[in-house]
């Protein structure tokens, strides 16, 4: 009977969500050489059925990623900014539409205004192409292993334009409490412009489900960012445990002012 009960509980527990701490620590080269270190900034994360909440109950700013919408909860100001068109697909469509509108306006502009209008359209098109440019990345598995929060992980290197930019220490999904839910949450974040920054503390740009990420075969629980062959930051996933946030933490406060926007293109270009 106990075995039957345990088996019946498995489906109920599956997909129950997960929570963890995300610690980002800047690395100052001069301090590193002296053996000193800067304190990390630690943020609580919650994931449940693909939804991601960044920030616990007492956080000043909370970011909710769900239903392809970003909710930014500003607790001191008691405002909820709702960005309904914040996914990469919608940002991309916005720029394509903006370029088309400017080109149409330029074609219909009076002769004396046409050069300036054409230049405005060309500038917008150039900005759009810069944002949409895919950076070639090369992921290399190493023979190095490390431990984060008592969990083993294998180090991968990510190279861009012939230089190492990242080290990602990847743990097997099964070795992480709530690992499958965490990976699902990371995939949700990949739909958004700043998703990789929230997920790993680094910027991958306009890449929905970051190139070759699935080839790593697990969850990066440690990410080191390099610049000029020196580490400039470390980000770690720690205190991982199954069980997502309480239901109320997935809702926006009912007594806060709701503001649509700011416009997602302005938000992302800040």
Buried (B, 14 or more C-beta within 10 A) or exposed (E): EEEEEEEEEEEEEEBEBBBBBBBBBBBBEEEEEEEEEEEBEEBBBBBBBBBBBBBBEEBEEBBBBBEBBBBBBBBEEEBBBBBBBBBBEBBBEBBEEBBEEBBEBBEEBEEEEBEEBBEBBBEBBEBBEEBBEEEEBBBEEEEEEBEBBEBEBBBBBBBEEEEBBBBBBBBBBEBBBBBBBBBBBBBBBBBBBBBBBBBBBBEBBBBBBBBEBEEBEBBBBBBBBBEEEEBEBBBBBBBBEBBBBEEEBBEEBEEBEEBEBEEBBEBBEE
